[in-house]
Amino acid sequence: MTASRVIVALDVPTAAEALALARLLDPAQCRVKVGKELFTAAGPTLVESLMRLGFEIFLDLKFHDIPNTVSGACRAAASLGVWMTNVHASGGRAMLDAARAAIETFSQRPLLIGVTVLTSMGEREMREVGIEGTAQEAVLRLAALVHMSGLDGVVCSAQEAGLIRARIDSSFLLVTPGIRPEAAAADDQIRVTTPTEAIGRGANYLVVGRPITRAAEPGAVLADINREVTLALAKGT
C-alpha cells in the first residue's frame, strides 16, 4: 500500500486515456480516482486494468438512492476490490447504515466515506437547492451524521477540514478535493486550497486532478506535490 496522501483524479472520458495517464504515474507515489464519466464509459474492466498496473482505486460514484439500492452498489464495489468508495451523506441515516453493513463481511473491505457538500457549491448554489445556512454548517452537520453511522470518513473541502478535525478524532478520515498548487488555476472549483493548507487543516488524502493530468509532465507535478505534502506533514509533527 502506498504511503502517499495524493489521489490522482483520472477524470477523462475513455479507458485508453485513463490508462495512458496512469502509465505516466507511479503507483508507489499515488492512488487514482475513477469517477462517474470514466466508469460509465469503461466499467469494471478499466478498474481491473488499473489494479493490474499496481494502483489502489478510489471508486468515486457517490451512491445516493434508497438504502437497498445503495447497499447493493456498495457490495458490488467491494467485490471489485477497490480501496475506497463513497456515498452521499445527504441520503440519510438509513442509507448510510445500509451502505456500511453491505461491506462489513468482506475480509478486505474498502474504506467507505460520505460526501458532504461538493466543492463546486457555494452558499448561493446551496440556497438554490434548499440548503439553508453556510457551507460550513452543512458540512459539519453531515460529517456528524456520517460519523454516527460508522463510516470511515468524509469527502469535504479542506476549508472545512479543520472544523471537522476539531470535533471528530483523527481516526475519522478527511478526503479533500479542490486541491490546487499555488500556481494552478481554480477551474470550476470554488472552495479550493493548496496541499500545504489542506494538510495543515487535518486532511488525510488530497484529490488532485487537472493540475496533474493536464500537465506536460504529470509524474513531475505529482512528485512536487508529494514533496510539498511531506514538508507539510513534517511541520505538523
Helices and strands as residue ranges (DSSP letters): E 6-9, H 15-22, E 31-34, H 36-52, E 57-63, H 67-80, E 84-88, G 89-91, H 93-103, E 111-115, H 123-128, H 135-148, E 153-155, H 158-167, E 173-176, H 195-200, E 205-208, H 210-213, H 218-236
